[in-house]
Amino acid sequence: MESSRTFSRRRRPLIVGNWKMNGLIESAVDMGEALRQGFDERNTSCEVVVCPPFTALHALHQQLGESSVKLGAQNVFCEEFGPYTGEICGIMLRNVGCRYVILGHSERRTLFGENHSLIVRKTMSSFRDGLQPIVCIGESLEQREKGETLVVLQEQLLPVLKALADQRERWVQLVVAYEPVWAIGTGKVASTDQIQEVHYYLRGLLKEHFDEDASQRVRILYGGSVKPDNAAAIFALPDVDGGLIGSASLQSKEFLAIIDALPAVD
C-alpha cells in the first residue's frame, strides 16, 4: 500500500499510557518516578503522556515536575462550571497540570452511552480549555467481520472533523487514536496490513475534510494490546505515529520498552 508518511519531519511520535481505573496515589507516584527517570535518561524525540485516574493527577503532576513526561486525563465534561455532580471540566484538569485528554474511548461509548454528539462537544470544550484531545475510534469484532470497519470509523470521526472545519488553528492539535474494540485488553492484535489500511484511510479523511498539510501533521495512534514484542512492527508502519497503551502502561519496564520500539527520528 502506498505510504503517506513523512514521519521524521512532520509528525512527532506520541506514546500515551491509559491507566484506566487502576492505581492508588502511592503506586501512581512510584510509577511516575520510574517513568521520569527512565524517559529522561533516553535520547528520544518522542512525546510521552500518562493518563492516570483523576485521584492521582495532582500527586503525579508534582512527581513529574519538570520532566518531559506530560500529564493527561481519561475523560472530561463539556461545560465549564456548574451543577454537574460527579463531573470534571477542562479548566480543572489544566489546573492540576493536564495537557491532553482521552475522549470517545470505546469503554465510554459502550459502558456509559457516550454518542457522537457528546464526543464532539467534549472535543470542542477541550480545545476551549487548552487541552489537546485524543479522540478514540474503533470497530467491534462483529463490525469487522461484516466488512463495516471503514464505515464505522467514518461515522465516528466525521462529526469531529466537521465541527473543526472552520478552525484551522486547531486542526494539527487533534490526535486520533484507532483502537479496534476487539483488540482492547484481549491479547488480540490487528495485523499490520489491517492497521496500516485503517490509518491510511483515516489520513485520507483528514485530507478530504482539512487539507493536505494538516493530514500530514495530525498524529494517528494505534491502540489494542500493544506490547513490547509487537510494538516495533506496528510503529514501523508508515501512517502509525505512536500508540495509546492500556495494560502495558501500568508496568514501567514494559512501557519504556514500548517507547524504545519507536523508530529513530531524523
C-alpha positions as CSV (number, residue, x, y, z in Angstrom):
1,M,0.0,0.0,0.0
2,E,1.2,3.5,-0.8
3,S,2.8,5.3,2.2
4,S,1.8,8.8,3.1
5,R,4.4,9.1,5.9
6,T,6.8,11.9,6.4
7,F,7.3,10.8,9.9
8,S,10.8,12.3,10.6
9,R,9.8,15.8,9.5
10,R,6.2,16.3,10.1
11,R,4.8,14.2,13.0
12,R,6.5,13.8,16.3
13,P,5.9,10.3,17.7
14,L,3.4,10.1,20.6
15,I,3.0,7.4,23.2
16,V,0.0,7.7,25.6
17,G,-0.4,5.5,28.7
18,N,-4.1,5.0,29.6
19,W,-4.1,3.6,33.2
20,K,-7.9,3.4,33.3
21,M,-9.3,2.6,36.8
22,N,-6.1,1.3,38.2
23,G,-3.7,2.5,40.9
24,L,-3.8,4.5,44.1
25,I,-1.8,7.6,44.7
26,E,1.2,5.8,46.2
27,S,1.6,3.4,43.2
28,A,1.0,6.3,40.8
29,V,3.8,8.3,42.3
30,D,6.1,5.3,42.1
31,M,5.2,4.7,38.5
32,G,5.7,8.4,37.7
33,E,9.2,8.4,39.2
34,A,10.2,5.3,37.3
35,L,8.9,6.9,34.0
36,R,10.5,10.2,34.8
37,Q,13.9,8.6,35.3
38,G,13.6,6.2,32.5
39,F,12.4,8.6,29.9
40,D,14.7,11.4,30.8
41,E,17.7,9.1,30.5
42,R,16.7,8.3,27.0
43,N,17.8,10.3,24.0
44,T,14.5,10.3,22.2
45,S,12.4,13.0,20.5
46,C,9.1,11.3,21.1
47,E,6.4,12.7,23.3
48,V,5.1,10.7,26.2
49,V,1.8,11.2,28.1
50,V,0.4,9.3,31.1
51,C,-3.3,9.4,31.9
52,P,-3.9,8.2,35.5
53,P,-7.2,8.2,37.4
54,F,-8.5,11.6,38.5
55,T,-7.5,10.9,42.1
56,A,-3.8,10.6,41.2
57,L,-3.5,13.6,38.8
58,H,-2.3,16.2,41.4
59,A,0.2,13.8,43.0
60,L,1.6,12.7,39.7
61,H,1.9,16.3,38.5
62,Q,4.0,17.1,41.5
63,Q,6.1,13.9,41.0
64,L,6.8,14.5,37.3
65,G,7.8,18.1,38.0
66,E,9.9,19.5,35.1
67,S,10.1,16.0,33.4
68,S,9.4,15.6,29.7
69,V,6.6,13.2,30.6
70,K,3.3,15.0,30.2
71,L,0.0,14.5,32.0
72,G,-3.3,13.7,30.5
73,A,-6.8,12.8,31.8
74,Q,-9.1,9.9,30.8
75,N,-12.3,12.0,30.4
76,V,-13.7,15.5,30.7
77,F,-17.1,17.1,30.8
78,C,-18.0,19.7,28.2
79,E,-19.3,22.5,30.5
80,E,-17.0,24.9,32.3
81,F,-18.5,25.0,35.8
82,G,-21.9,24.4,37.3
83,P,-24.4,21.9,38.8
84,Y,-22.9,18.8,37.2
85,T,-22.4,16.4,40.1
86,G,-19.6,13.9,39.6
87,E,-18.1,15.7,36.5
88,I,-14.8,17.5,36.0
89,C,-14.2,20.3,33.5
90,G,-11.2,21.1,31.4
91,I,-10.2,24.1,33.4
92,M,-9.9,21.9,36.5
93,L,-7.8,19.4,34.5
94,R,-5.5,22.2,33.4
95,N,-5.3,23.4,37.0
96,V,-3.7,20.0,38.0
97,G,-1.2,20.0,35.1
98,C,-3.1,18.1,32.3
99,R,-2.2,18.9,28.7
100,Y,-4.1,16.1,27.0
101,V,-7.4,14.3,27.4
102,I,-8.7,11.0,26.1
103,L,-12.2,11.2,24.5
104,G,-14.5,8.7,23.0
105,H,-12.8,5.6,24.2
106,S,-14.9,2.5,23.4
107,E,-15.5,1.9,27.1
108,R,-17.0,5.4,27.4
109,R,-19.1,4.7,24.3
110,T,-20.4,1.3,25.3
111,L,-20.5,1.4,29.1
112,F,-21.6,5.0,29.5
113,G,-23.5,5.6,26.4
114,E,-21.5,8.5,25.0
115,N,-22.6,9.3,21.5
116,H,-21.1,11.2,18.6
117,S,-22.7,14.5,19.6
118,L,-21.3,14.4,23.1
119,I,-17.8,13.5,21.9
120,V,-17.9,16.4,19.6
121,R,-18.9,18.7,22.4
122,K,-16.2,17.3,24.6
123,T,-13.6,17.8,21.8
124,M,-14.6,21.4,21.3
125,S,-14.6,22.2,25.0
126,S,-11.2,20.6,25.4
127,F,-9.8,22.9,22.8
128,R,-11.5,25.8,24.5
129,D,-9.9,24.9,27.8
130,G,-6.4,24.4,26.5
131,L,-6.3,20.6,26.3
132,Q,-5.3,18.6,23.3
133,P,-8.0,15.9,22.6
134,I,-7.1,12.3,21.8
135,V,-10.2,11.2,20.0
136,C,-10.7,7.4,20.0
137,I,-12.5,5.4,17.3
138,G,-12.8,1.7,16.6
139,E,-15.0,-1.1,15.4
140,S,-16.4,-4.1,17.2
141,L,-15.5,-7.7,16.1
142,E,-18.9,-8.1,14.6
143,Q,-18.5,-4.9,12.5
144,R,-15.0,-6.0,11.4
145,E,-16.4,-9.4,10.3
146,K,-19.2,-7.8,8.4
147,G,-16.7,-5.6,6.5
148,E,-18.1,-2.4,8.1
149,T,-14.8,-1.2,9.7
150,L,-14.2,1.9,7.5
151,V,-17.9,2.9,7.5
152,V,-18.0,2.7,11.3
153,L,-14.8,4.7,11.7
154,Q,-16.0,7.4,9.3
155,E,-19.3,7.7,11.3
156,Q,-17.3,8.2,14.5
157,L,-14.6,10.6,13.2
158,L,-16.5,12.8,10.7
159,P,-18.6,14.7,13.3
160,V,-15.4,15.8,14.9
161,L,-13.8,16.8,11.6
162,K,-16.9,18.7,10.5
163,A,-17.1,20.6,13.8
164,L,-13.5,21.7,13.3
165,A,-13.9,22.7,9.7
166,D,-13.6,26.4,10.2
167,Q,-11.0,26.2,13.0
168,R,-7.8,25.7,11.1
169,E,-5.6,26.6,14.0
170,R,-6.8,23.5,15.8
171,W,-6.5,21.0,13.0
172,V,-3.0,19.9,13.8
173,Q,-3.6,19.8,17.5
174,L,-6.1,17.0,17.1
175,V,-4.9,13.5,17.9
176,V,-6.8,10.5,16.5
177,A,-6.4,7.0,18.2
178,Y,-7.6,3.9,16.3
179,E,-8.5,1.2,18.7
180,P,-10.3,-1.9,17.3
181,V,-12.6,-2.8,20.2
182,W,-12.0,-6.5,19.7
183,A,-8.3,-6.0,20.4
184,I,-8.5,-3.9,23.6
185,G,-7.3,-5.9,26.5
186,T,-7.9,-9.2,24.8
187,G,-4.4,-10.0,23.7
188,K,-5.6,-10.0,20.1
189,V,-3.8,-7.5,17.7
190,A,-4.9,-6.4,14.3
191,S,-2.4,-7.5,11.6
192,T,0.0,-4.9,10.3
193,D,-1.8,-4.8,7.0
194,Q,-5.1,-4.1,8.8
195,I,-3.6,-1.4,10.9
196,Q,-1.9,0.4,8.0
197,E,-5.1,0.1,5.9
198,V,-7.1,1.9,8.5
199,H,-4.5,4.5,9.3
200,Y,-4.0,5.3,5.6
201,Y,-7.8,5.6,5.2
202,L,-8.1,7.9,8.2
203,R,-5.3,10.2,6.8
204,G,-7.3,10.4,3.6
205,L,-10.3,11.6,5.6
206,L,-8.2,14.2,7.2
207,K,-7.0,15.4,3.8
208,E,-10.6,15.5,2.5
209,H,-12.0,17.5,5.4
210,F,-9.0,19.6,6.4
211,D,-6.2,19.8,3.8
212,E,-3.0,18.1,2.6
213,D,-0.7,19.9,5.1
214,A,-3.0,19.1,8.1
215,S,-3.4,15.5,7.0
216,Q,0.4,15.0,7.1
217,R,0.7,16.7,10.5
218,V,-2.1,15.2,12.5
219,R,-0.9,12.2,14.6
220,I,-2.8,8.9,14.3
221,L,-2.1,6.4,17.1
222,Y,-2.8,2.7,17.3
223,G,-4.1,1.0,20.4
224,G,-5.2,-2.5,21.1
225,S,-2.9,-4.9,23.0
226,V,0.3,-3.2,22.1
227,K,3.2,-4.9,23.9
228,P,7.0,-4.7,23.7
229,D,7.1,-7.7,21.4
230,N,4.8,-6.3,18.7
231,A,5.3,-2.6,19.1
232,A,8.3,-2.2,16.7
233,A,6.3,-3.8,13.8
234,I,3.3,-1.6,14.5
235,F,5.3,1.6,14.9
236,A,7.2,0.9,11.7
237,L,4.0,1.3,9.6
238,P,4.0,4.5,7.5
239,D,0.9,6.1,8.9
240,V,1.2,5.0,12.6
241,D,2.6,7.8,14.7
242,G,2.7,6.1,18.1
243,G,0.3,4.2,20.4
244,L,-2.4,4.5,23.0
245,I,-1.3,1.9,25.5
246,G,-3.5,0.3,28.1
247,S,-2.4,-2.5,30.4
248,A,1.3,-2.4,29.3
249,S,1.5,1.2,30.5
250,L,0.9,0.1,34.1
251,Q,4.4,-1.5,34.2
252,S,7.3,0.9,33.8
253,K,9.6,-1.6,32.2
254,E,7.0,-2.7,29.6
255,F,6.0,0.9,28.9
256,L,9.6,2.1,28.5
257,A,10.3,-0.9,26.2
258,I,7.4,0.1,24.0
259,I,8.8,3.7,23.9
260,D,12.2,2.1,22.8
261,A,10.4,0.3,20.0
262,L,9.7,3.6,18.2
263,P,11.8,4.1,15.0
264,A,14.6,6.6,15.1
265,V,13.6,10.1,14.1
266,D,15.9,12.0,11.8
